[in-house]
Amino acid sequence: MKIISHRGAWKTNEEKNTVTAFEHSFKNDFGTETDIRDYKGTLVIAHDMATGESLPLSSFFELFNSFNPGLPLALNIKADGLQKPLVALLKQYNITNYFFFDMSVPDTLGYRQNDLDFYTRQSEYEPQPALYEDTKGIWLDCFTGIWYDEQLIRQHINNNKTVALVSPDLHKRDHAEFWAFLKSTGLSDAENLILCTDFPFEARDFFTTNNG
């Protein structure tokens, strides 16, 4: 199982989606999740409304390439119609280990049309993932609680889909029971599994020790 940091590896809320958080994530060999919007014709990193202070996506990719460009990037799309500039930036910075997710279904069709790697969402509110046959993987979310079981995760893996699990801490819930479930079932040993968490260092320690 790969561990990716949620908006970088940060210590305070103010550091989320900043150069400091991304550097901390990349230099410690974590994959990284972040958010993409457009601002006045430029693609930028921003979870909420973008401003003139938002980090350009080009700067993010340049920073990424200065560390280990083989690490996975989970790119959360916050606006429609970004495919053409994304294609150009992926090519310019030779970004290959990535996936886009969280687009609206109509917008996702443009990612399929442009042969971009994307994951489809599945949650308690979206039990049937859209465009399943075309997607590289599943962004498996849990807004109110863990609603799925080991069988569903393994079913997706057996269908040659990578499964990206949203750790409960992203929704302000305790993650201990869920992490223990992943470890006890052996799911944490699966190759086609990703855990996105606010606590990447704790997750690495937990899943690489024999107890916990």
Beta strands, then each sheet from edge to edge (+ up, - down):
strand 1: 2-6
strand 2: 31-39
strand 3: 42-45
strand 4: 55-56
strand 5: 73-77
strand 6: 98-101
strand 7: 119-122
strand 8: 137-140
strand 9: 162-166
strand 10: 193-197
sheet 1: 4+ 3- 2+ 1+ 10+ 9+ 8+ 7+
sheet 2: 4+ 3- 2+ 5+ 6+
end
